[in-house]
Amino acid sequence: MSMTYEKNLERLQTVALTKGLRLNADNSRLEKVIGMMTDNFSQHGLHYCPCKQQSDIPQPEVDVTCPCENLNKEIEAQGHCKCRVFYTK
């Protein structure tokens, strides 16, 4: 894994800790989503959420970054975010 991926993983772990959440225990799912998010960061400079992206090339006026503003609502309604990165403890 790249240093950029590791930094993104650490960032998401911090978000989870701060919000009282946990990251998905399914490592293959977590690696896939974080990998795609890291690619977005490397190519476009922001951690665009790959699960909510409207097209192959993120569009700042449409696409959201992770964690998104709907995170808390999704967690409350489903116990996890749409992308299945964050879960309740």
PDB file of N, CA, C and O in Angstrom:
ATOM      1  N   MET A   1       0.830  -1.182   0.000  1.00  0.00           N
ATOM      2  CA  MET A   1       0.000   0.000   0.000  1.00  0.00           C
ATOM      3  C   MET A   1       0.875   1.245   0.000  1.00  0.00           C
ATOM      4  O   MET A   1       1.951   1.276   0.597  1.00  0.00           O
ATOM      5  N   SER A   2       0.389   2.253  -0.676  1.00  0.00           N
ATOM      6  CA  SER A   2       1.157   3.477  -0.810  1.00  0.00           C
ATOM      7  C   SER A   2       1.083   4.319   0.464  1.00  0.00           C
ATOM      8  O   SER A   2       0.231   4.109   1.327  1.00  0.00           O
ATOM      9  N   MET A   3       1.983   5.253   0.546  1.00  0.00           N
ATOM     10  CA  MET A   3       1.996   6.177   1.685  1.00  0.00           C
ATOM     11  C   MET A   3       0.713   7.021   1.673  1.00  0.00           C
ATOM     12  O   MET A   3       0.163   7.326   2.731  1.00  0.00           O
ATOM     13  N   THR A   4       0.241   7.395   0.485  1.00  0.00           N
ATOM     14  CA  THR A   4      -0.990   8.166   0.370  1.00  0.00           C
ATOM     15  C   THR A   4      -2.175   7.367   0.894  1.00  0.00           C
ATOM     16  O   THR A   4      -3.033   7.914   1.588  1.00  0.00           O
ATOM     17  N   TYR A   5      -2.231   6.081   0.569  1.00  0.00           N
ATOM     18  CA  TYR A   5      -3.286   5.207   1.071  1.00  0.00           C
ATOM     19  C   TYR A   5      -3.211   5.142   2.593  1.00  0.00           C
ATOM     20  O   TYR A   5      -4.228   5.286   3.270  1.00  0.00           O
ATOM     21  N   GLU A   6      -2.020   4.929   3.130  1.00  0.00           N
ATOM     22  CA  GLU A   6      -1.844   4.827   4.584  1.00  0.00           C
ATOM     23  C   GLU A   6      -2.294   6.105   5.289  1.00  0.00           C
ATOM     24  O   GLU A   6      -2.928   6.041   6.342  1.00  0.00           O
ATOM     25  N   LYS A   7      -1.970   7.266   4.715  1.00  0.00           N
ATOM     26  CA  LYS A   7      -2.389   8.536   5.313  1.00  0.00           C
ATOM     27  C   LYS A   7      -3.904   8.677   5.278  1.00  0.00           C
ATOM     28  O   LYS A   7      -4.509   9.177   6.226  1.00  0.00           O
ATOM     29  N   ASN A   8      -4.513   8.237   4.188  1.00  0.00           N
ATOM     30  CA  ASN A   8      -5.969   8.297   4.079  1.00  0.00           C
ATOM     31  C   ASN A   8      -6.610   7.358   5.104  1.00  0.00           C
ATOM     32  O   ASN A   8      -7.585   7.728   5.757  1.00  0.00           O
ATOM     33  N   LEU A   9      -6.075   6.159   5.245  1.00  0.00           N
ATOM     34  CA  LEU A   9      -6.579   5.215   6.237  1.00  0.00           C
ATOM     35  C   LEU A   9      -6.484   5.811   7.639  1.00  0.00           C
ATOM     36  O   LEU A   9      -7.434   5.718   8.415  1.00  0.00           O
ATOM     37  N   GLU A  10      -5.367   6.411   7.965  1.00  0.00           N
ATOM     38  CA  GLU A  10      -5.191   7.050   9.270  1.00  0.00           C
ATOM     39  C   GLU A  10      -6.201   8.180   9.462  1.00  0.00           C
ATOM     40  O   GLU A  10      -6.751   8.345  10.551  1.00  0.00           O
ATOM     41  N   ARG A  11      -6.444   8.951   8.415  1.00  0.00           N
ATOM     42  CA  ARG A  11      -7.416  10.043   8.464  1.00  0.00           C
ATOM     43  C   ARG A  11      -8.807   9.498   8.777  1.00  0.00           C
ATOM     44  O   ARG A  11      -9.521  10.057   9.610  1.00  0.00           O
ATOM     45  N   LEU A  12      -9.193   8.411   8.114  1.00  0.00           N
ATOM     46  CA  LEU A  12     -10.506   7.818   8.323  1.00  0.00           C
ATOM     47  C   LEU A  12     -10.608   7.166   9.699  1.00  0.00           C
ATOM     48  O   LEU A  12     -11.674   7.188  10.315  1.00  0.00           O
ATOM     49  N   GLN A  13      -9.521   6.592  10.183  1.00  0.00           N
ATOM     50  CA  GLN A  13      -9.509   6.035  11.538  1.00  0.00           C
ATOM     51  C   GLN A  13      -9.724   7.138  12.571  1.00  0.00           C
ATOM     52  O   GLN A  13     -10.425   6.939  13.563  1.00  0.00           O
ATOM     53  N   THR A  14      -9.124   8.291  12.336  1.00  0.00           N
ATOM     54  CA  THR A  14      -9.292   9.433  13.231  1.00  0.00           C
ATOM     55  C   THR A  14     -10.733   9.928  13.208  1.00  0.00           C
ATOM     56  O   THR A  14     -11.303  10.242  14.252  1.00  0.00           O
ATOM     57  N   VAL A  15     -11.317   9.995  12.019  1.00  0.00           N
ATOM     58  CA  VAL A  15     -12.725  10.391  11.908  1.00  0.00           C
ATOM     59  C   VAL A  15     -13.596   9.422  12.700  1.00  0.00           C
ATOM     60  O   VAL A  15     -14.464   9.843  13.465  1.00  0.00           O
ATOM     61  N   ALA A  16     -13.366   8.137  12.519  1.00  0.00           N
ATOM     62  CA  ALA A  16     -14.152   7.122  13.226  1.00  0.00           C
ATOM     63  C   ALA A  16     -14.003   7.286  14.738  1.00  0.00           C
ATOM     64  O   ALA A  16     -14.996   7.267  15.464  1.00  0.00           O
ATOM     65  N   LEU A  17     -12.792   7.443  15.204  1.00  0.00           N
ATOM     66  CA  LEU A  17     -12.535   7.596  16.640  1.00  0.00           C
ATOM     67  C   LEU A  17     -13.220   8.848  17.184  1.00  0.00           C
ATOM     68  O   LEU A  17     -13.841   8.809  18.246  1.00  0.00           O
ATOM     69  N   THR A  18     -13.106   9.935  16.468  1.00  0.00           N
ATOM     70  CA  THR A  18     -13.684  11.209  16.890  1.00  0.00           C
ATOM     71  C   THR A  18     -15.207  11.142  16.966  1.00  0.00           C
ATOM     72  O   THR A  18     -15.815  11.737  17.856  1.00  0.00           O
ATOM     73  N   LYS A  19     -15.818  10.423  16.037  1.00  0.00           N
ATOM     74  CA  LYS A  19     -17.280  10.349  15.978  1.00  0.00           C
ATOM     75  C   LYS A  19     -17.859   9.139  16.727  1.00  0.00           C
ATOM     76  O   LYS A  19     -19.072   8.930  16.724  1.00  0.00           O
ATOM     77  N   GLY A  20     -16.996   8.349  17.363  1.00  0.00           N
ATOM     78  CA  GLY A  20     -17.477   7.190  18.102  1.00  0.00           C
ATOM     79  C   GLY A  20     -17.953   6.069  17.192  1.00  0.00           C
ATOM     80  O   GLY A  20     -18.882   5.336  17.532  1.00  0.00           O
ATOM     81  N   LEU A  21     -17.316   5.937  16.038  1.00  0.00           N
ATOM     82  CA  LEU A  21     -17.669   4.915  15.053  1.00  0.00           C
ATOM     83  C   LEU A  21     -16.538   3.917  14.926  1.00  0.00           C
ATOM     84  O   LEU A  21     -15.515   4.031  15.600  1.00  0.00           O
ATOM     85  N   ARG A  22     -16.729   2.946  14.064  1.00  0.00           N
ATOM     86  CA  ARG A  22     -15.660   2.004  13.726  1.00  0.00           C
ATOM     87  C   ARG A  22     -15.619   1.863  12.216  1.00  0.00           C
ATOM     88  O   ARG A  22     -16.602   2.141  11.529  1.00  0.00           O
ATOM     89  N   LEU A  23     -14.476   1.430  11.703  1.00  0.00           N
ATOM     90  CA  LEU A  23     -14.358   1.155  10.277  1.00  0.00           C
ATOM     91  C   LEU A  23     -14.888  -0.243   9.992  1.00  0.00           C
ATOM     92  O   LEU A  23     -14.919  -1.096  10.879  1.00  0.00           O
ATOM     93  N   ASN A  24     -15.299  -0.469   8.770  1.00  0.00           N
ATOM     94  CA  ASN A  24     -15.822  -1.760   8.331  1.00  0.00           C
ATOM     95  C   ASN A  24     -14.820  -2.869   8.644  1.00  0.00           C
ATOM     96  O   ASN A  24     -13.627  -2.725   8.375  1.00  0.00           O
ATOM     97  N   ALA A  25     -15.300  -3.964   9.206  1.00  0.00           N
ATOM     98  CA  ALA A  25     -14.438  -5.105   9.536  1.00  0.00           C
ATOM     99  C   ALA A  25     -14.109  -5.949   8.305  1.00  0.00           C
ATOM    100  O   ALA A  25     -13.202  -6.780   8.349  1.00  0.00           O
ATOM    101  N   ASP A  26     -14.837  -5.742   7.212  1.00  0.00           N
ATOM    102  CA  ASP A  26     -14.582  -6.447   5.953  1.00  0.00           C
ATOM    103  C   ASP A  26     -13.421  -5.738   5.249  1.00  0.00           C
ATOM    104  O   ASP A  26     -13.622  -4.753   4.539  1.00  0.00           O
ATOM    105  N   ASN A  27     -12.219  -6.248   5.455  1.00  0.00           N
ATOM    106  CA  ASN A  27     -11.020  -5.587   4.937  1.00  0.00           C
ATOM    107  C   ASN A  27     -11.016  -5.437   3.425  1.00  0.00           C
ATOM    108  O   ASN A  27     -10.506  -4.439   2.915  1.00  0.00           O
ATOM    109  N   SER A  28     -11.570  -6.398   2.692  1.00  0.00           N
ATOM    110  CA  SER A  28     -11.553  -6.283   1.231  1.00  0.00           C
ATOM    111  C   SER A  28     -12.438  -5.116   0.775  1.00  0.00           C
ATOM    112  O   SER A  28     -12.063  -4.376  -0.134  1.00  0.00           O
ATOM    113  N   ARG A  29     -13.598  -4.949   1.395  1.00  0.00           N
ATOM    114  CA  ARG A  29     -14.478  -3.825   1.071  1.00  0.00           C
ATOM    115  C   ARG A  29     -13.811  -2.516   1.452  1.00  0.00           C
ATOM    116  O   ARG A  29     -13.806  -1.565   0.670  1.00  0.00           O
ATOM    117  N   LEU A  30     -13.251  -2.467   2.648  1.00  0.00           N
ATOM    118  CA  LEU A  30     -12.599  -1.259   3.133  1.00  0.00           C
ATOM    119  C   LEU A  30     -11.431  -0.871   2.232  1.00  0.00           C
ATOM    120  O   LEU A  30     -11.294   0.296   1.866  1.00  0.00           O
ATOM    121  N   GLU A  31     -10.599  -1.829   1.876  1.00  0.00           N
ATOM    122  CA  GLU A  31      -9.450  -1.548   1.012  1.00  0.00           C
ATOM    123  C   GLU A  31      -9.889  -1.043  -0.354  1.00  0.00           C
ATOM    124  O   GLU A  31      -9.265  -0.143  -0.916  1.00  0.00           O
ATOM    125  N   LYS A  32     -10.958  -1.619  -0.889  1.00  0.00           N
ATOM    126  CA  LYS A  32     -11.438  -1.198  -2.208  1.00  0.00           C
ATOM    127  C   LYS A  32     -11.905   0.256  -2.187  1.00  0.00           C
ATOM    128  O   LYS A  32     -11.500   1.057  -3.030  1.00  0.00           O
ATOM    129  N   VAL A  33     -12.753   0.587  -1.225  1.00  0.00           N
ATOM    130  CA  VAL A  33     -13.301   1.944  -1.167  1.00  0.00           C
ATOM    131  C   VAL A  33     -12.207   2.953  -0.826  1.00  0.00           C
ATOM    132  O   VAL A  33     -12.124   4.010  -1.451  1.00  0.00           O
ATOM    133  N   ILE A  34     -11.376   2.638   0.152  1.00  0.00           N
ATOM    134  CA  ILE A  34     -10.293   3.565   0.511  1.00  0.00           C
ATOM    135  C   ILE A  34      -9.309   3.705  -0.641  1.00  0.00           C
ATOM    136  O   ILE A  34      -8.779   4.791  -0.875  1.00  0.00           O
ATOM    137  N   GLY A  35      -9.061   2.622  -1.360  1.00  0.00           N
ATOM    138  CA  GLY A  35      -8.168   2.688  -2.517  1.00  0.00           C
ATOM    139  C   GLY A  35      -8.700   3.616  -3.594  1.00  0.00           C
ATOM    140  O   GLY A  35      -7.953   4.414  -4.159  1.00  0.00           O
ATOM    141  N   MET A  36      -9.994   3.511  -3.878  1.00  0.00           N
ATOM    142  CA  MET A  36     -10.608   4.382  -4.886  1.00  0.00           C
ATOM    143  C   MET A  36     -10.617   5.837  -4.418  1.00  0.00           C
ATOM    144  O   MET A  36     -10.386   6.749  -5.212  1.00  0.00           O
ATOM    145  N   MET A  37     -10.881   6.051  -3.137  1.00  0.00           N
ATOM    146  CA  MET A  37     -10.864   7.393  -2.572  1.00  0.00           C
ATOM    147  C   MET A  37      -9.449   7.981  -2.631  1.00  0.00           C
ATOM    148  O   MET A  37      -9.270   9.164  -2.922  1.00  0.00           O
ATOM    149  N   THR A  38      -8.462   7.149  -2.355  1.00  0.00           N
ATOM    150  CA  THR A  38      -7.063   7.584  -2.414  1.00  0.00           C
ATOM    151  C   THR A  38      -6.672   7.935  -3.840  1.00  0.00           C
ATOM    152  O   THR A  38      -5.959   8.913  -4.065  1.00  0.00           O
ATOM    153  N   ASP A  39      -7.133   7.145  -4.807  1.00  0.00           N
ATOM    154  CA  ASP A  39      -6.886   7.473  -6.218  1.00  0.00           C
ATOM    155  C   ASP A  39      -7.488   8.828  -6.571  1.00  0.00           C
ATOM    156  O   ASP A  39      -6.865   9.633  -7.263  1.00  0.00           O
ATOM    157  N   ASN A  40      -8.709   9.074  -6.088  1.00  0.00           N
ATOM    158  CA  ASN A  40      -9.332  10.383  -6.326  1.00  0.00           C
ATOM    159  C   ASN A  40      -8.486  11.504  -5.739  1.00  0.00           C
ATOM    160  O   ASN A  40      -8.312  12.551  -6.363  1.00  0.00           O
ATOM    161  N   PHE A  41      -7.965  11.283  -4.542  1.00  0.00           N
ATOM    162  CA  PHE A  41      -7.115  12.296  -3.914  1.00  0.00           C
ATOM    163  C   PHE A  41      -5.846  12.523  -4.731  1.00  0.00           C
ATOM    164  O   PHE A  41      -5.451  13.665  -4.965  1.00  0.00           O
ATOM    165  N   SER A  42      -5.214  11.442  -5.162  1.00  0.00           N
ATOM    166  CA  SER A  42      -3.974  11.550  -5.931  1.00  0.00           C
ATOM    167  C   SER A  42      -4.194  12.271  -7.259  1.00  0.00           C
ATOM    168  O   SER A  42      -3.342  13.041  -7.704  1.00  0.00           O
ATOM    169  N   GLN A  43      -5.338  12.018  -7.885  1.00  0.00           N
ATOM    170  CA  GLN A  43      -5.600  12.586  -9.206  1.00  0.00           C
ATOM    171  C   GLN A  43      -6.293  13.949  -9.168  1.00  0.00           C
ATOM    172  O   GLN A  43      -6.110  14.761 -10.075  1.00  0.00           O
ATOM    173  N   HIS A  44      -7.093  14.207  -8.116  1.00  0.00           N
ATOM    174  CA  HIS A  44      -7.930  15.403  -8.115  1.00  0.00           C
ATOM    175  C   HIS A  44      -7.760  16.290  -6.883  1.00  0.00           C
ATOM    176  O   HIS A  44      -8.346  17.370  -6.813  1.00  0.00           O
ATOM    177  N   GLY A  45      -6.962  15.842  -5.910  1.00  0.00           N
ATOM    178  CA  GLY A  45      -6.628  16.682  -4.770  1.00  0.00           C
ATOM    179  C   GLY A  45      -7.615  16.671  -3.610  1.00  0.00           C
ATOM    180  O   GLY A  45      -7.394  17.351  -2.607  1.00  0.00           O
ATOM    181  N   LEU A  46      -8.712  15.900  -3.733  1.00  0.00           N
ATOM    182  CA  LEU A  46      -9.686  15.798  -2.649  1.00  0.00           C
ATOM    183  C   LEU A  46     -10.094  14.344  -2.476  1.00  0.00           C
ATOM    184  O   LEU A  46     -10.003  13.550  -3.413  1.00  0.00           O
ATOM    185  N   HIS A  47     -10.542  13.999  -1.281  1.00  0.00           N
ATOM    186  CA  HIS A  47     -10.967  12.623  -0.982  1.00  0.00           C
ATOM    187  C   HIS A  47     -12.426  12.423  -1.411  1.00  0.00           C
ATOM    188  O   HIS A  47     -13.315  12.240  -0.580  1.00  0.00           O
ATOM    189  N   TYR A  48     -12.644  12.464  -2.715  1.00  0.00           N
ATOM    190  CA  TYR A  48     -14.004  12.262  -3.222  1.00  0.00           C
ATOM    191  C   TYR A  48     -14.477  10.857  -2.877  1.00  0.00           C
ATOM    192  O   TYR A  48     -13.737   9.881  -3.007  1.00  0.00           O
ATOM    193  N   CYS A  49     -15.724  10.781  -2.436  1.00  0.00           N
ATOM    194  CA  CYS A  49     -16.334   9.510  -2.075  1.00  0.00           C
ATOM    195  C   CYS A  49     -16.645   8.734  -3.357  1.00  0.00           C
ATOM    196  O   CYS A  49     -17.485   9.176  -4.141  1.00  0.00           O
ATOM    197  N   PRO A  50     -15.999   7.596  -3.593  1.00  0.00           N
ATOM    198  CA  PRO A  50     -16.215   6.870  -4.842  1.00  0.00           C
ATOM    199  C   PRO A  50     -17.617   6.284  -4.963  1.00  0.00           C
ATOM    200  O   PRO A  50     -18.093   6.052  -6.075  1.00  0.00           O
ATOM    201  N   CYS A  51     -18.271   6.046  -3.859  1.00  0.00           N
ATOM    202  CA  CYS A  51     -19.610   5.443  -3.888  1.00  0.00           C
ATOM    203  C   CYS A  51     -20.693   6.444  -4.249  1.00  0.00           C
ATOM    204  O   CYS A  51     -21.801   6.060  -4.622  1.00  0.00           O
ATOM    205  N   LYS A  52     -20.378   7.710  -4.141  1.00  0.00           N
ATOM    206  CA  LYS A  52     -21.368   8.748  -4.435  1.00  0.00           C
ATOM    207  C   LYS A  52     -20.966   9.594  -5.643  1.00  0.00           C
ATOM    208  O   LYS A  52     -21.588  10.618  -5.924  1.00  0.00           O
ATOM    209  N   GLN A  53     -19.945   9.171  -6.341  1.00  0.00           N
ATOM    210  CA  GLN A  53     -19.432   9.888  -7.495  1.00  0.00           C
ATOM    211  C   GLN A  53     -20.395   9.753  -8.672  1.00  0.00           C
ATOM    212  O   GLN A  53     -20.887   8.659  -8.948  1.00  0.00           O
ATOM    213  N   GLN A  54     -20.663  10.850  -9.360  1.00  0.00           N
ATOM    214  CA  GLN A  54     -21.604  10.854 -10.475  1.00  0.00           C
ATOM    215  C   GLN A  54     -20.983  10.383 -11.788  1.00  0.00           C
ATOM    216  O   GLN A  54     -21.696   9.906 -12.671  1.00  0.00           O
ATOM    217  N   SER A  55     -19.658  10.512 -11.927  1.00  0.00           N
ATOM    218  CA  SER A  55     -18.977  10.094 -13.151  1.00  0.00           C
ATOM    219  C   SER A  55     -17.546   9.685 -12.823  1.00  0.00           C
ATOM    220  O   SER A  55     -17.110   9.804 -11.678  1.00  0.00           O
ATOM    221  N   ASP A  56     -16.820   9.206 -13.821  1.00  0.00           N
ATOM    222  CA  ASP A  56     -15.443   8.763 -13.596  1.00  0.00           C
ATOM    223  C   ASP A  56     -14.546   9.890 -13.103  1.00  0.00           C
ATOM    224  O   ASP A  56     -13.628   9.658 -12.317  1.00  0.00           O
ATOM    225  N   ILE A  57     -14.806  11.093 -13.556  1.00  0.00           N
ATOM    226  CA  ILE A  57     -14.027  12.250 -13.127  1.00  0.00           C
ATOM    227  C   ILE A  57     -14.875  13.054 -12.150  1.00  0.00           C
ATOM    228  O   ILE A  57     -15.917  13.589 -12.531  1.00  0.00           O
ATOM    229  N   PRO A  58     -14.439  13.147 -10.886  1.00  0.00           N
ATOM    230  CA  PRO A  58     -15.232  13.876  -9.888  1.00  0.00           C
ATOM    231  C   PRO A  58     -15.459  15.329 -10.295  1.00  0.00           C
ATOM    232  O   PRO A  58     -14.591  15.976 -10.881  1.00  0.00           O
ATOM    233  N   GLN A  59     -16.635  15.813  -9.971  1.00  0.00           N
ATOM    234  CA  GLN A  59     -17.017  17.192 -10.256  1.00  0.00           C
ATOM    235  C   GLN A  59     -17.303  17.881  -8.929  1.00  0.00           C
ATOM    236  O   GLN A  59     -18.256  17.519  -8.239  1.00  0.00           O
ATOM    237  N   PRO A  60     -16.487  18.871  -8.560  1.00  0.00           N
ATOM    238  CA  PRO A  60     -16.617  19.511  -7.246  1.00  0.00           C
ATOM    239  C   PRO A  60     -18.008  20.060  -6.947  1.00  0.00           C
ATOM    240  O   PRO A  60     -18.416  20.077  -5.786  1.00  0.00           O
ATOM    241  N   GLU A  61     -18.734  20.502  -7.943  1.00  0.00           N
ATOM    242  CA  GLU A  61     -20.059  21.078  -7.698  1.00  0.00           C
ATOM    243  C   GLU A  61     -21.131  20.004  -7.470  1.00  0.00           C
ATOM    244  O   GLU A  61     -22.243  20.320  -7.047  1.00  0.00           O
ATOM    245  N   VAL A  62     -20.800  18.733  -7.749  1.00  0.00           N
ATOM    246  CA  VAL A  62     -21.776  17.647  -7.625  1.00  0.00           C
ATOM    247  C   VAL A  62     -21.327  16.588  -6.621  1.00  0.00           C
ATOM    248  O   VAL A  62     -22.116  16.142  -5.789  1.00  0.00           O
ATOM    249  N   ASP A  63     -20.080  16.195  -6.699  1.00  0.00           N
ATOM    250  CA  ASP A  63     -19.574  15.078  -5.898  1.00  0.00           C
ATOM    251  C   ASP A  63     -19.125  15.534  -4.514  1.00  0.00           C
ATOM    252  O   ASP A  63     -18.718  16.679  -4.316  1.00  0.00           O
ATOM    253  N   VAL A  64     -19.211  14.614  -3.571  1.00  0.00           N
ATOM    254  CA  VAL A  64     -18.897  14.929  -2.176  1.00  0.00           C
ATOM    255  C   VAL A  64     -17.593  14.263  -1.747  1.00  0.00           C
ATOM    256  O   VAL A  64     -17.148  13.274  -2.329  1.00  0.00           O
ATOM    257  N   THR A  65     -17.008  14.835  -0.723  1.00  0.00           N
ATOM    258  CA  THR A  65     -15.796  14.261  -0.148  1.00  0.00           C
ATOM    259  C   THR A  65     -16.170  13.481   1.107  1.00  0.00           C
ATOM    260  O   THR A  65     -17.236  13.683   1.687  1.00  0.00           O
ATOM    261  N   CYS A  66     -15.289  12.603   1.505  1.00  0.00           N
ATOM    262  CA  CYS A  66     -15.498  11.757   2.678  1.00  0.00           C
ATOM    263  C   CYS A  66     -14.727  12.323   3.862  1.00  0.00           C
ATOM    264  O   CYS A  66     -13.550  12.655   3.723  1.00  0.00           O
ATOM    265  N   PRO A  67     -15.359  12.439   5.014  1.00  0.00           N
ATOM    266  CA  PRO A  67     -16.729  12.080   5.322  1.00  0.00           C
ATOM    267  C   PRO A  67     -17.689  13.126   4.775  1.00  0.00           C
ATOM    268  O   PRO A  67     -17.406  14.324   4.798  1.00  0.00           O
ATOM    269  N   CYS A  68     -18.831  12.652   4.281  1.00  0.00           N
ATOM    270  CA  CYS A  68     -19.812  13.550   3.672  1.00  0.00           C
ATOM    271  C   CYS A  68     -20.741  14.129   4.734  1.00  0.00           C
ATOM    272  O   CYS A  68     -20.762  13.676   5.879  1.00  0.00           O
ATOM    273  N   GLU A  69     -21.497  15.122   4.337  1.00  0.00           N
ATOM    274  CA  GLU A  69     -22.404  15.778   5.287  1.00  0.00           C
ATOM    275  C   GLU A  69     -23.564  14.881   5.712  1.00  0.00           C
ATOM    276  O   GLU A  69     -24.215  15.158   6.719  1.00  0.00           O
ATOM    277  N   ASN A  70     -23.835  13.807   4.960  1.00  0.00           N
ATOM    278  CA  ASN A  70     -24.915  12.889   5.310  1.00  0.00           C
ATOM    279  C   ASN A  70     -24.473  11.743   6.210  1.00  0.00           C
ATOM    280  O   ASN A  70     -25.284  10.880   6.547  1.00  0.00           O
ATOM    281  N   LEU A  71     -23.217  11.717   6.601  1.00  0.00           N
ATOM    282  CA  LEU A  71     -22.690  10.608   7.385  1.00  0.00           C
ATOM    283  C   LEU A  71     -23.536  10.310   8.617  1.00  0.00           C
ATOM    284  O   LEU A  71     -23.943   9.168   8.829  1.00  0.00           O
ATOM    285  N   ASN A  72     -23.799  11.317   9.419  1.00  0.00           N
ATOM    286  CA  ASN A  72     -24.544  11.096  10.666  1.00  0.00           C
ATOM    287  C   ASN A  72     -25.956  10.579  10.398  1.00  0.00           C
ATOM    288  O   ASN A  72     -26.430   9.695  11.111  1.00  0.00           O
ATOM    289  N   LYS A  73     -26.636  11.115   9.380  1.00  0.00           N
ATOM    290  CA  LYS A  73     -27.989  10.660   9.041  1.00  0.00           C
ATOM    291  C   LYS A  73     -27.968   9.201   8.589  1.00  0.00           C
ATOM    292  O   LYS A  73     -28.829   8.414   8.982  1.00  0.00           O
ATOM    293  N   GLU A  74     -26.986   8.842   7.764  1.00  0.00           N
ATOM    294  CA  GLU A  74     -26.881   7.470   7.263  1.00  0.00           C
ATOM    295  C   GLU A  74     -26.585   6.495   8.399  1.00  0.00           C
ATOM    296  O   GLU A  74     -27.169   5.414   8.466  1.00  0.00           O
ATOM    297  N   ILE A  75     -25.682   6.881   9.284  1.00  0.00           N
ATOM    298  CA  ILE A  75     -25.338   6.038  10.431  1.00  0.00           C
ATOM    299  C   ILE A  75     -26.578   5.834  11.310  1.00  0.00           C
ATOM    300  O   ILE A  75     -26.867   4.718  11.742  1.00  0.00           O
ATOM    301  N   GLU A  76     -27.293   6.914  11.563  1.00  0.00           N
ATOM    302  CA  GLU A  76     -28.481   6.831  12.413  1.00  0.00           C
ATOM    303  C   GLU A  76     -29.552   5.939  11.782  1.00  0.00           C
ATOM    304  O   GLU A  76     -30.200   5.164  12.486  1.00  0.00           O
ATOM    305  N   ALA A  77     -29.744   6.038  10.477  1.00  0.00           N
ATOM    306  CA  ALA A  77     -30.804   5.292   9.799  1.00  0.00           C
ATOM    307  C   ALA A  77     -30.447   3.832   9.549  1.00  0.00           C
ATOM    308  O   ALA A  77     -31.309   2.959   9.652  1.00  0.00           O
ATOM    309  N   GLN A  78     -29.156   3.552   9.213  1.00  0.00           N
ATOM    310  CA  GLN A  78     -28.782   2.218   8.757  1.00  0.00           C
ATOM    311  C   GLN A  78     -27.727   1.524   9.609  1.00  0.00           C
ATOM    312  O   GLN A  78     -27.502   0.322   9.466  1.00  0.00           O
ATOM    313  N   GLY A  79     -27.080   2.278  10.496  1.00  0.00           N
ATOM    314  CA  GLY A  79     -26.000   1.697  11.289  1.00  0.00           C
ATOM    315  C   GLY A  79     -24.663   1.733  10.578  1.00  0.00           C
ATOM    316  O   GLY A  79     -23.651   1.292  11.123  1.00  0.00           O
ATOM    317  N   HIS A  80     -24.658   2.262   9.350  1.00  0.00           N
ATOM    318  CA  HIS A  80     -23.428   2.423   8.565  1.00  0.00           C
ATOM    319  C   HIS A  80     -23.655   3.490   7.508  1.00  0.00           C
ATOM    320  O   HIS A  80     -24.796   3.840   7.208  1.00  0.00           O
ATOM    321  N   CYS A  81     -22.585   3.999   6.952  1.00  0.00           N
ATOM    322  CA  CYS A  81     -22.717   4.964   5.864  1.00  0.00           C
ATOM    323  C   CYS A  81     -22.988   4.214   4.561  1.00  0.00           C
ATOM    324  O   CYS A  81     -22.810   2.999   4.484  1.00  0.00           O
ATOM    325  N   LYS A  82     -23.412   4.940   3.558  1.00  0.00           N
ATOM    326  CA  LYS A  82     -23.756   4.321   2.271  1.00  0.00           C
ATOM    327  C   LYS A  82     -22.603   3.492   1.721  1.00  0.00           C
ATOM    328  O   LYS A  82     -22.822   2.423   1.151  1.00  0.00           O
ATOM    329  N   CYS A  83     -21.401   3.969   1.885  1.00  0.00           N
ATOM    330  CA  CYS A  83     -20.218   3.317   1.331  1.00  0.00           C
ATOM    331  C   CYS A  83     -19.764   2.120   2.146  1.00  0.00           C
ATOM    332  O   CYS A  83     -18.930   1.327   1.711  1.00  0.00           O
ATOM    333  N   ARG A  84     -20.330   2.009   3.332  1.00  0.00           N
ATOM    334  CA  ARG A  84     -19.961   0.938   4.259  1.00  0.00           C
ATOM    335  C   ARG A  84     -18.492   1.048   4.710  1.00  0.00           C
ATOM    336  O   ARG A  84     -17.798   0.047   4.889  1.00  0.00           O
ATOM    337  N   VAL A  85     -18.060   2.276   4.882  1.00  0.00           N
ATOM    338  CA  VAL A  85     -16.743   2.521   5.467  1.00  0.00           C
ATOM    339  C   VAL A  85     -16.895   2.664   6.976  1.00  0.00           C
ATOM    340  O   VAL A  85     -16.148   2.052   7.741  1.00  0.00           O
ATOM    341  N   PHE A  86     -17.870   3.480   7.407  1.00  0.00           N
ATOM    342  CA  PHE A  86     -18.099   3.739   8.814  1.00  0.00           C
ATOM    343  C   PHE A  86     -19.323   2.984   9.314  1.00  0.00           C
ATOM    344  O   PHE A  86     -20.346   2.904   8.635  1.00  0.00           O
ATOM    345  N   TYR A  87     -19.195   2.433  10.518  1.00  0.00           N
ATOM    346  CA  TYR A  87     -20.274   1.696  11.187  1.00  0.00           C
ATOM    347  C   TYR A  87     -20.390   2.162  12.620  1.00  0.00           C
ATOM    348  O   TYR A  87     -19.451   2.723  13.186  1.00  0.00           O
ATOM    349  N   THR A  88     -21.569   1.921  13.207  1.00  0.00           N
ATOM    350  CA  THR A  88     -21.691   2.152  14.636  1.00  0.00           C
ATOM    351  C   THR A  88     -20.835   1.126  15.356  1.00  0.00           C
ATOM    352  O   THR A  88     -20.517   0.077  14.795  1.00  0.00           O
ATOM    353  N   LYS A  89     -20.462   1.418  16.589  1.00  0.00           N
ATOM    354  CA  LYS A  89     -19.622   0.488  17.354  1.00  0.00           C
ATOM    355  C   LYS A  89     -20.369  -0.734  17.768  1.00  0.00           C
ATOM    356  O   LYS A  89     -19.803  -1.613  18.418  1.00  0.00           O
TER     357      LYS A  89
END
